[in-house]
Amino acid sequence: MTQTETVLFGSCRHDELVESGFLPVGESWGARLEVSPSVLSLCRQIVFGAEASGFECGELGRSDLRDVVHLESLVAGDYPSTPATVHEVPSLRELEALSDRGVRSFGLRHEGSLVAVTLVGLAADRAETEFTSVHPEYRRQGLSKAVKASSILALALEGVALFGTGGAAVNEASIRMNESLGYCITEPWVSLER
């Protein structure tokens, strides 16, 4: 029987598992962003740039959740799958339940169609990204950065001062995008398997 455990890289538990014969099978990361005037200025520039290019940015409501399900169904195969980072297409009911628990959805629309989305939940000390997706035909235009910037601006206006995100280490584009917004990787995780 396979035993897998995800632990903080370099922690005592990590060292114990490696010494007992566990081998790495995946890496992931967690990152934090502290709100500052320079972060907010950068986010405004990014959002204004997206709007100037014809995209509508803003918070989504319950009536938009079907569009989120549709977008997620288009991108589901693009998410990296590791022991610590599994993503399944959420159902409408699951998204409604997240919304009921306070998870907020932000999106970008182009000509009425939802082309980028990020979901953000509020934890005790921060706002944590649930997931961010961009329609395959709209990639490499900075839209994941724009939709996250939109969420940061909205939540910072409500007093949120710390943001968290994370993902699979193999998704280098996601790491670069988050770092370009000011996120710093604070938690390198490794999945080990016996």
Steps between C-alpha positions, in 0.01 A plus 500: 500500500633842401533759772528867400552799725543868412729693735690825516833458323788489748275449803577237763215285364644530147839380624344213696306377196802520268713312753234226523501446123235736364573647155380832351211470253388864473570854610265784580520844654316759703552874460397819679438855383493791743295796382699819457456822300733365230302173475172690468648733239625203297161326527320814380733525199441136411121528528490828304710334228256209473203736488671712233535181295124439511464273803244560775643435848304453816342286765265226384167410658307177546344544157850476347590166659376295201753690289771409753407130469515529120842669508633241746381218272707653217820520704473193725760300308754782525534494879809312614409208720734408784433332834456845659335688211197322360235712327162373391235691310268639765130444457253786519388370838861497628556857382177612665613335824835680477315826442280433802818457707628840389725402209495787251527469122664756273502483124594654170251504217565564134202570277278356771687171543681412822865451401681511836399432859651485845329383818621638833400386847553692821703322768566632850805703404485528120314458174597168338468420129293189433584489128563723199417404141527655155320386185747316272441745212583801722825385657829690488323835521554560872140419591579277799702789639218744424227293664712445813587871507128578485433277802791653695371853438144414604597314816770749603234772481310296762804481727668174398874552542642152433436265207600137452523275198678185393526222250709232337868574450481365143270792409779752450270745321283525812803559720629778271156663476456508877852629558436779249210614722727504805432157652801341670529125538507429871423129511675247276315168540605155387286189461683186606398143430608170647 
